[in-house]
């Protein structure tokens, strides 16, 4: 019981329920290892008792919890209403600004006028009772609250004051979902870039009435060759990857002195693109980056104009030490390799004397990487501006990965914030009996709380500042994550809880400041109450057609009117088969060819065919498939007609679906067996297609007419002359 009690005090689960009627005990060894990663010694019974006594003593003696959340317009939490009478409160804004410290005092007497003493569930909306008269609400933000109660020492905690909900999208909108690297144009250097993103947004907003474009995470990748092509395992989530830069759009490009070198690099880049588009080559991120790195090295030698220099200096000032650390990690990785754990001992500490000396020795390389971060941030902002100028209500939807590479820049610079020796994953479930280990170290909840959630705030502020909306991958991680101790299988992991109220408050606060919509990927195993808590704060969910069934009843497909309103509705995602592949059964054939099926091929085909037939039957009964069966393109249109019948606020169209692409961008469970994250968008025959050809595709326009019927003025062109139609 001692270990269980100790684990509970630190948010570590000693059992979990994969389904309503099943409870699985977590091995004691896992609990001990996870507690150790949180700085708690539980290796022996004596250590458990000592740690338990210390934890219970600290919890029992504290007047304030580590973090208090106040939602604007809602009743105060019990942590404030239950303070002793006569308690003096001082609220100091953590960030510099014109707001002065505020002082308050709870009324003297036997009791404090309490609005609500009953604890609320995370994210519960309040019944609307007013705040007590002694409370003067600070402005939204993160503050430091100090409480001085009679005959007690002063205590402090983090106070987060947040709006009740994140900004909301328009009642109805539709847009594209795309993996940016896969979207090549005639100007790309072997993979899609930010110029292509801006062009896609500008064209689709103006010509198709789209309201948003959602992209994969554009976080900075781990340096080195070969680079992990997955955008979901970056070196840093705080800064974007310069591989996405459109080199010719950098203002200094036109003033570079070594034109011959730039022309040669462009020629080689054209060969890369031609190989991908015409010769069956895969997207080679490393080759693209090598060419861009050389070109950018030429461009940073061009003196900045006074205005450009001022803008760069402002960027450096805004980013501060976080950017310096990131750029220094990049510079050190060029010398010592991409895993800081293997660096010379003195350089493994970002605050050591050896690291400070290296910072001076590598000053030019540090400035180079700072400059690239600025250029990339600028082009990201330009893409969002292009989207809004095209009439998009939302614009660019950025994607936030679950975590970062254990040897990358973020874990080096923020070592105290991460639980080393742990990895995030997923427990065993009906789809994966072995569980999953994603190789991403989690943040320590205690470290986040102690810092006033500074790492999370900084991360969100950086991404939201150049986004119209944010998609959070595995949004359930705001509440709890499955931790897997190093050396143990995923089946021997356990859940570790976050302070979900605080995490949500930070998210809502930063989204409100940026005016950005937020949506969460909430597919798979979701803890009871999580979707409701997210919805109360205005965070949209994700609903994928093939998964929307009455799982607690008949098991049949949900009728469109039964779908939730607060969601992004789509037919597929980057981890799932394309709609054409789903309708034709090609995805089953692919998994069979790669040896991924756990049952006989015919059995899989029969079950998959029955599932598809059930959906097609519903589409036909609803009058959404007037062309009848047997026409794959017509069925794709019917699927999207169905999405429009739902009340979903946002309908997402997987861009490869517009031209019948059959290949998934990522096939979970594979590594070298399948070219994950390296395929260009292609048509139904597997022929890669450029952005220019997409814009002229009759098939694309037939599908988009379903979502946004409109009359084009006579003579309107959506592609240059000679573009090959699809």
N, C-alpha and C positions, 0 to 999 in steps of 0.2 A: 504493500500500500504506500510505503514511503516514496518509492520511485514514481509511482503513478501520480501521487500528489505533487511531487517536485516537477514532473513533466507538465502537469496541468498548469502550474503557476507560470511556466515559461512557454505556454502555448503549443506544447508538443503532444501529439495524440499517441495514446497507447493502444488504440484499436481504431478500426475504420469499418464502414459499412458500404461495400460495393453495390449492394441492393438493399431494398427495404427490409428483407427478412434474413439478411446475412451479416454477421459481425466477425471480423478477422482481427485477431490479436497481433500486435506489433512485437517482434522479438525484443527482449530486454537489451540485447547488444546494440540494436539500432537506436533505442531510446538513449542509451548511455552515450553513444557516438554523437548523436544530434545535440544532446545537452553539452557535450564537450565543445562542439563547434560554436555554441552560444556562450562559452566561457564558464560553464558550470561543471564541476567535477562530481561525477556520480559513479566513479569506477568501483567503489567499495561501499558496503552498507554504512560504514562510518562516515564516508564522504557524503553519502546521500543524506544522512541525518543532519550533518553539519550544514550542508547547502540548504536543506529544507528549513532548518531553524532560522538561517539567515534570511531566506526569502520571505518566510511568514512574518518574521519580525519587521522587515522593511515594509511589507505590504500593510501590516497592522498599524504601524506607527505613522505612515504618511497621511498628511492632510489632503494632498492633491495627487491625482494620478499623473503619469508621465506626460499625457496629452489630453487636453480638453477640446472638444469640438462644439462650436456654437453655430447653428444654422440660422441665417438671417430670416427673421419673421417667424421663428419657431420657438417653443418654450426652451428655457435654459435646461441643461442637463443636470441630473442629480448631483454631480460633482460640485456644482456651484450652489444649487438651491439648498443643499444639506450642510453648507459650511456653518461653523459655530456662530452664534450671534456676536456682533461686534468685530467681525473679521475685516481687516483692512486689505483692500485689493489694489494693486498697482499694475497697470497694463502698459508695457513698453513695446512699441513697434520694433520688430527685429531688423527691418530694412530701413535705411536712411530715408528721410522725407520730412514733410512739414508737420506730420502728426505728432503731437506732444504726448507724453505719458498721461494716462487717465487714472484717476484715483477714485475708489468707491469704498463704501463700508456697508456690510450687512447690518440690518437693524438690530439694536440691542433688545434684549428680552429673552423669553424662554425659547422661542422658535423663530425661524426665518420663514417669511411668507414664501412657500414653495409653490411653484407652478406645477411641477410634476416630479414626484419622488420615485415613481415606479420606473425601473430600468426599461429602456426601449431597445428593440432589436436594431441592428445596424441599418441605417438608412431609413428608419421608420419616419413617416411624415407625422408632424405634430398636429394635435387637434386644433391649434390656432389660438390658444390662450396667450394673453400678453405677458411680456417679461415683467418681473417685479419692479417696483418703482425705484429701488436703489441701484438698479443695473443700468449703466450707460453703455450701449453697445459700441465697441470699437469698429472702425471701418474694416471691410473685408481684408484679410491678410493673415500673416503668421506673426504672432506676438509672443512676448514673454510675460507671463502672469506670475506675480508674486503675492502670496497670501500671508498675512501676519495675524494669527488668531490670538486671543487673550491667553497668556501663560503658555505660549508655544513658540518655538523658534520659527523664523520666516522660512517659507518653502516656495520654490518656483517650479513652473512647468511650462510646456508649450501650449499656447492657446491659438487655435485655428478658427478664424471667423470666415465662413464661406456662404455664398448665395445658396439658396435651396436646391437649384437645378442648373445643369449646364445649358448653354444656348441650344435652341432647337432648330432643326432644318424646316424648310417649308412643308406644308401638309403632304405634298406629293412631289417627287423628283425621281429622275432616273439618270444613270451614268454608267461609265465603263469601269471594269476591274481589269488591271493589266500588270504583268510583271515587266517592269520598264526595260530591263536588259533585252527582253525578247522582241521589243518593238524597234526594229531597224528602219531607218529611212535612207534616202539616197545620200544624205550627208553624215550618216553615222560612221564612227570609227570602229566597226566590228561588233557593236552592241548598242542598244538604245541608250539615249542620253537625255539630259535635261532640256536640250533644244527640242528633241522629239516630243518630250512630255508637254512643253509649252505649245508646240504645234498641234498635238492631239487635242489639247484642251481648247485651243482657239478655234480649230476647225469644228470639233464636235459641239461645242457650245453654240456657235453661230449657225451651223448647218443642220444640226440634229436636235437642238434644244436640250442637250444634256446639262445636268446640274452639278456633276462632279466627275472626277477621275480618281479612282483609288489605285495606289501603287504599292509595290512590295516595300519592305524596309529598305531605306537608302543609307543605313548606318555605315560607318567606316569599317571596312573589312580588315582582317588580320593581314599584315604585310608578309611578303615572302612568296616563294614559288614551290609547289603549287598552292594557290590560295583556295580555301574552302569556298566553293561557289554558292553555298547556301546564304541567302541574305538574313537568315534567322539565327546566325551564330557569329555575330560581329565582334570586332575588337572593342568598339565603343558605340554605345547608343546615343552619346551626347553630341557627336559631331558626324556630319555626312561624309560620304566617300567621294573623293575627287575623281574617281574613275567615271563618274556620271557627268563630268563637265563636258560641255560643247566647247572645244578648244577655240574654234574660230570666233565664238561669241565673246571671248575675253577681250575687253577694249584694247589691251596692249598688243593684240595679235597683229593689227595693222601697222604697228610701228616697230616690229622686230627687225633687227638688222640682218640676221642670218636667214634670209628667205629661202635659200637653196636647201638648207637643212629642214625647214618646215615643209617645203614642197615634197621633199623625199619622204618625210614622215607621213604626209597625207597620201602619197602614192601607196606606201606600205599599208596604211589603214584601209584604203580602197581595196587592196588585195584581200585583206582580212574579211571585209564585208562581202566581197564577191565570193569568197570561199564559203561563207555561211549561206548566202542567198542563192547561189547557183551550183555549188559543188558538193553539197552535203556535209560541209564542215560544221562542227559544233562551235558555239560561242566560246571564245577563249579569253576569259577575263584577264588572265595574266599577260597575254600578248597585247591586248588593248591597253592595259595600264602601262606597259613598258613604252609603247609609242607615245601615250599621253604624257607620261612622266618626262620623257625627253623634250617634248614640245613645251611643256609648262616650265621646264628649267630654262628654256630660251626666253619665254615670256616674262618670267620674274626678273630677268636682267634689264628689262625695259623700265626706265624711270617712271614712277607714277606722277601724274599731274597733281597740282596742289589739291584739287578737289578730291581726286581718288586717294591721295595720301591721307587726307583728313578723314575720309570714310573708313579707310583701313584702320587708322588709329582709333576711331570710335569703336569699331568692331573689336579690336584688341582690348579696349577698356571695358566694354560690356562683358566680354567672355572671361577676362581676368585669369586667375591662376589655373582654372580648369582647362583652358585652351593651351596654356603654357605646358601643363603636364602632358596633355595629349600629344602636342607637337614634339615634346622631348622624348616621349615613348617611341614615336615614329622614328626620330633620329637615332635613338639607341638601338631600335630594332634593325635598322639598316646596317649597324655595325656588329651587333651581338646576336641577332636572330629574333624571331617573333614571339618567343616564350620567355617572359622576364624571369621565370623561375630558374632558367639556365644561365642567366647573366652572372658576371662577377658579383660576389656577395655584396659589395658596397653599393652597387647600382640597383639592387633589388628593393632598396628603400628609397622612395622618391624624395625623402627629406634628408638624406645623408649628405655628408661633406663630399663624398665621391660623386654623388649625383649632381650636387651644386657645381663641382668643378667641370663635370662633363657638359653641363648646361652652357657654360662659358665656352668650352672647346668646340661645341657643336652649334654655336649660335647661328651660323648661316643656314644650317639644315633645319634648325628649329623655326627660324623665320620662314623658310621655304614651306614647311608644313602649315604654319599659321596662315600664310598667304593662300595656300590651297583651300583651307577651311573657309576663308573669307570669300574667295571666288565661288566656291560651291554654294555657300549660304546665299550669295547674291543671285546666282542663277535659280536657286530654289524659290526665292522671293519673286523673281521675274516670272517663273512658271505660274505661281499663284496669281500674280497680277494679270497675266495673260488670260487665265481662266475667268477671273472676275470681269475683265474687260469684255470677254466673249458672252457675258450675261449669265454665267454660272452662279447659282445662289450659294453654293458651298465652295466649289473649286477643288483643289487638290486634297485628297484624303491620304494622309501619311499613315504608315503602319509601324507600330511599336513592337519590337520583338520581345519575347519573354525574358531574355537575359543576354549575357555576353560570353565570349570565349574566356576560359580560365587563365590563359596566358596573355590576354590582350591589354589594351591601354587602360580601360576602366578598372579592372581588378588590380592593376599596378598602382594607379593613382589613388584609388579609394579602398585600400586594403582593409581598413577597419570596418568598412561597411558590408563586406562579403563574408559568408560562412565558408571558409576554406576547408577543403576535404569533403565538401558536399556537392551534389549535383541535383538539379531540378529534373523531374520526370513525371511519370503518370503511373498509378497503381494498375495491377492486372484488372482487366475487364472482359466483357464478352467478345471484344474484337481483338484483344491482345492478351493472351493468358500469361505472358512473361513480363508484362508491364513495359515501361519505357524509361530510358535514361537519356536525357537530351544533352548532357555534357555541359550544362550551364550553371555556374555557382550562384546560389541565391543570395539576396540581401539578407542581412541579419535584422529581424524586426526590432530587437533592442537597440541596435546601433542607429537605425533609422529614427526611432523615437528620441534617442539621446541627442541627435543632431537637429531636431526639429524638422525631420524629413527633408533636410537640405538636398541629399542626392536625388530624391524623387522630384522635388520641386525644380531643381536645376535641369534635370532631364526633360521634364514636361515643358518648361519654359522655352528651351532650345528648339524643340520640335514644333510646338504649337505656334511659335512666332512666325513660321513660314508656311502654315497649313490652314486650310479651310475647315478641316476636320481631322480627327485622329481615330484610327482603329487600333484597339489594344488586343494583341494576340493573347489568347488564353486569359481573358479578363478575370477569370476566377482566381488568378494569382493575387488579386488585390485582397482576397479574403484568406486564402491558404494555398500553400504549395506542397507538392510531394517531394520530400528531400530523400535522396539516396546517398548513404555514406559511401565514400570511396572504397572500392574493393568488394562491395556487396552488390548482389543483383537487385534490379528494380523491385522485385517482389518483397524485398526486405527493407523497404523504405517506410516513411511515415509522413503524415501531414503536420506541417508547422503553420500555425495561425499568424496572420498579420493583425494589427489594429485596423480593421477594415473601415471603421468610422473615420479614422484619421486619413487613411489612404484615399478614401472617397472625397473627403473634404479638400485635400490638396488637389486632387484631380479636378473637382468642380471649380475651385478657386482659380486655378491656372487656365482652365478652359474658358471661364468667364472673362478673365483678363484679356485673352486672345480673341474672344468672340467666336470660338470654334465649337463645332459639333463633336460629340464623342460617341463612338460605337464600340462594342466589345464582342469579340469572338467567344461565344458562350456555348459552343457545341460540345458534345460528349458528356462526361460525368460532371454534373453541376450540383453542388451542395444545396439542400433545401433553403429557400429564402434568398439566395443570391440574386436570381433574376428579378425578384420583386424589389430588393434593395437597390439594384442598379436602375430599375425603371423609376423608382421614386425620386432618384436624382437626375433623371432625364437622360441616362446613358442608354443608347439604343442597343438592342441585341442583334444577333445574326440568325436568320432563318433560311435554311437550304431546302429547296423543294423536296428532294427525295427523302429527307429525314422527318418531314412534317406529317406525322401520322398520329392517330389516337392511341398512343402507346399504353395508356391506362385503361382503355376500353376495347374497342373493336379491332384496333391495329390497322384500320383502313386509312387511306390518305385523308388529311384534313380538308374539308371544304374551304374555299378561299375566305369566306366570311368568318371562319373560326381561327384564322391566323391572328397573331398579335399586331397591333398597330405600330408600336415603338420598336421598329427593327429595320435592318437592311435585308430585304428579301432577294434571294438570288437562286440560280439553278445549280451553281457549282462554285468551287474555290480552287486555289492553286494546288491543293492536296488531293483533289478529287478528279474523277474522269470528266472530260468535257461533255457537254450535253449530247453532242453527236455520238460520242463513244458510248455513253450510257444508253442511248436509244437503240443503237445497233448491236450492243453487246461486245463491242471491240475491246472494252476494258477487261472483260473476263479473259478473252483470248490473249491479251498482253500479259496478264498476270500468270496465265498458264504457261506461256512461253518462257517466262522468267522463273518458273518453279515456285511461285508464291502462293498457289492455292493449297488449302489444307484438306480439300475434298475433291472427289473425282470431277473432271471437267464437265461432264454432262449434267451432273447434279448442280454444279454452280450455274451452268447456263440455264437450266430449267428454272431454278429459283430466281435468277436475275431476270429472265424473260417474263416470269409471272409478275414480278414486281413492276416492271416497265409496262406490261399490259394493263395492270390495274390502274396505273396513272393515266395511260392513254385512254382507257375507258372513261375515266372521270372527265378528262378533257373533252372527249367526244360528247358525253351527256350534257356538258355545260355549253356546247355549241362553239367551242374554242378551236376545233379541228375541222373546219368546213371542207378541207381538201380530202378528208378521209385518211385511212391508214396507208402505210407503205411508203410514205414520202417523208424521208428523214428531215429535210429542210423545213417542210411544213410543220412537222412535229416540234422542231426547235421553236418556231414562231408560236405554236400553241402553248408551249411551256411558258413563254414570256407573256402571252396574253393572260395566262392564269395568274402570273405574278402581279399584273396590273389589277386583277379582280380582288386581290387581297387588300386589306386596309394599310399595308406596310407603307411607312413614310418614304422609304427609299427603295428603289428597285435597281439592282446591280446586274449589268450584262457583262459576262466574261468575254473580253474582246476576242479571243480566239473562236468563241461560239459564233461570232458574226459571219465567219467564212467557213465554218464546218470543220475546224481543226479537230483531229481525233486524238492527238497526243497530249497526255498530261504534262504539266511543267515539272511536277514532282511526284514521285511514286514512293510513298512511305514504305519503309522496310527494305529499301534498296540502297546501294552505294555505287559500286562500279558496274552493277548489272544494268543500270539504266542511266541515261545522261541527264540527271536531275539538274534543274536551274541552268541549262545550257542550250535550250532549244529556242529557235526563233518561231514567231507566230507563222503558221502554215495553213494552207487551204485543205480541203477534204482529201486531196491526193497527196498531201505531204509536201507540197511545193512551198517553200518560204515566200512570204508576202511582205512587201515594204509598206510603210505608212502611206505613201502616195498611192499604192495599189489598193490598200484598204479603203481609202477615201473614195476611190472610184468603183468599188465593188458593188455590182448589182445585188448580190446576195446580202451584203451588209445593209444596203438601203431598204431592201424588202423587209428585213427584220426590224430595223429601226422605225420604219413606218408604223409598225404595230405599236410601238411605245410612244411615238410622237408624230402622228399624222400631220403633215404640213404641206403647203403648196409652195414650191420653189418658183421664184420669178423666172420668166423666160430667159434662157441663156446663162443661167447660173451654172458655174463650174465648181466642182469640189476636188478636182485633181488636174495636174498639168496635162497638156496634150500628149498623147502617145502612151499614157499610163496603161499598163496591162490590166484589163478588167478581171474580176474574180466573182 
